[in-house]
């Protein structure tokens, strides 16, 4: 009895992640270009004019570059003489550099213990190092509201203890029964 096993490698990336192989798909290069006439752009950005695919391939071959179709829906299609590997790398880099800045909230109280405050400060520093904003909110309960200067002292400790490159987007200000401050990474 012969036993055959086939292993299938499945992608573990999410649906929005674009792999390196997927970047170049759908882009026609060199002999894959189907149009009879194309508009050719030089690697420097200068237009070489409308010519046949064969002539454009000769121009690209002389410069040791590729002929890449950058706008297939134009009439005639637009092709550029460039290094296709470098072009794919730039497209990949453009897709992977999109990072959203999140607003992380840290809640504290005016009667916070020193150790708990240091833990909150470490969290704020971590948020800033990751490139996110940190919103520090101090809530007052009951009669604590009559001593807002105690809360401001805690905010002064936080500002003095923060390390790294940060800037205060909004200074500590009182809004009803809480004081808020927003800290952002320096750009």
C-alpha positions in Angstrom: 0.0 0.0 0.0 1.4 3.4 -1.0 0.7 6.3 1.2 1.1 9.9 -0.1 1.1 12.9 2.2 0.7 16.4 0.9 1.4 19.3 3.1 -0.3 22.6 2.4 1.2 25.8 3.8 -1.5 28.2 4.8 -1.0 31.9 5.3 -1.2 33.1 8.9 -1.4 36.7 8.0 -4.6 38.7 8.3 -6.8 39.7 5.4 -5.4 43.3 5.2 -1.7 42.4 5.2 -0.2 42.4 1.8 2.7 39.9 1.3 5.7 40.6 -0.8 4.5 38.3 -3.6 1.1 40.0 -3.9 2.7 43.4 -4.6 3.8 42.7 -8.1 0.7 40.8 -9.2 -1.4 42.5 -11.8 1.4 44.7 -13.0 2.6 44.0 -16.5 6.3 44.0 -17.1 8.4 43.9 -20.4 6.9 41.2 -22.7 3.7 41.0 -20.7 2.5 44.3 -22.0 -0.3 43.7 -24.6 -1.0 47.1 -26.1 0.3 47.9 -29.6 1.3 51.5 -28.8 2.3 52.9 -25.4 3.3 56.2 -24.0 6.8 55.8 -22.5 8.2 57.8 -19.6 11.9 57.7 -18.9 13.4 56.8 -15.5 14.0 60.5 -14.9 10.4 61.4 -15.5 10.9 62.8 -19.0 8.4 61.7 -21.7 9.9 59.8 -24.6 6.6 59.8 -26.5 4.3 57.3 -28.0 6.0 54.2 -29.5 5.5 50.5 -30.1 6.2 48.0 -27.3 9.2 46.6 -29.2 10.9 50.0 -29.5 10.2 50.7 -25.8 11.7 47.4 -24.8 14.9 48.2 -26.8 15.1 51.6 -24.9 14.7 49.8 -21.5 17.2 47.1 -22.5 19.9 49.6 -23.4 19.6 51.1 -19.9 19.5 47.7 -18.2 16.0 48.5 -16.8 12.5 47.1 -17.1 9.5 48.5 -18.9 6.6 48.6 -16.4 3.0 49.4 -17.2 2.0 52.0 -14.6 -1.4 53.2 -16.0 -3.0 50.4 -18.0 -6.4 52.2 -18.3 -5.1 55.3 -20.1 -5.3 55.7 -23.8 -2.6 54.7 -24.9 -1.4 52.9 -21.7 1.5 54.6 -19.9 4.7 52.6 -19.3 7.7 53.7 -17.4 11.3 52.6 -17.8 12.5 51.7 -14.3 14.0 49.0 -12.1 11.0 46.7 -11.4 12.5 45.2 -8.2 13.0 48.7 -6.7 9.4 49.7 -7.8 8.0 46.6 -6.0 10.0 47.5 -2.9 8.6 51.0 -2.9 5.0 49.8 -3.3 5.5 47.3 -0.5 7.0 50.0 1.7 4.1 52.3 1.0 1.6 49.7 2.1 3.4 48.8 5.3 4.1 52.2 6.6 0.5 53.1 7.4 0.3 53.3 11.2 -2.7 54.8 13.0 -2.1 56.8 16.1 -4.3 55.6 18.9 -5.4 57.6 21.9 -4.7 55.5 25.0 -6.4 56.5 28.3 -4.9 56.2 31.7 -7.2 56.8 34.7 -5.9 57.9 38.1 -7.2 59.3 41.4 -5.8 62.2 43.5 -5.0 59.9 46.4 -2.9 57.5 44.3 0.0 55.6 46.0 3.6 56.3 44.8 4.0 52.7 43.4 0.7 52.8 41.5 1.7 56.2 40.1 5.0 54.8 38.8 3.2 52.0 37.1 0.9 54.5 35.4 3.9 56.6 34.3 5.6 53.4 32.9 2.4 52.8 30.9 2.4 56.3 29.6 6.0 56.1 28.5 5.3 52.8 26.7 2.4 54.3 24.8 4.5 57.3 23.7 7.4 55.0 22.6 4.9 53.0 20.5 3.9 56.2 18.8 0.4 56.6 20.4 -1.1 59.5 22.3 -1.8 59.1 26.1 -4.7 60.8 27.7 -4.4 61.1 31.5 -7.7 61.5 33.3 -8.0 62.1 37.1 -11.4 61.5 38.5 -12.6 63.2 41.8 -15.2 61.5 43.9 -17.3 63.2 46.6 -15.4 65.8 48.6 -12.2 65.3 46.8 -13.3 68.0 44.3 -12.7 70.8 46.8 -8.9 70.1 46.7 -8.0 70.2 43.0 -4.5 71.4 43.9 -3.7 67.8 45.1 -4.6 66.6 41.6 -2.4 69.2 40.0 0.6 68.1 42.2 0.1 64.5 40.9 0.1 65.9 37.3 3.3 67.8 38.0 4.9 64.5 39.3 3.8 62.8 36.1 5.3 65.5 33.8 8.6 65.4 35.7 8.8 61.6 35.6 8.1 61.2 31.9 11.1 60.2 29.9 11.9 60.1 26.2 10.7 62.5 23.5 7.2 63.7 24.3 5.3 66.9 24.2 2.2 67.9 26.1 -0.6 68.5 23.6 -3.1 69.8 26.1 -2.0 71.0 29.6 -3.9 69.6 32.6 -7.2 71.4 32.9 -10.2 70.9 35.0 -13.5 69.8 33.4 -16.3 69.2 35.9 -15.3 66.4 38.3 -12.1 65.4 36.4 -8.8 66.8 35.2 -7.4 65.8 31.8 -4.1 66.1 30.0 -3.0 64.7 26.6 0.7 63.7 26.0 1.9 62.9 22.5 5.3 61.7 21.1 7.5 64.4 19.5 7.4 64.3 15.8 
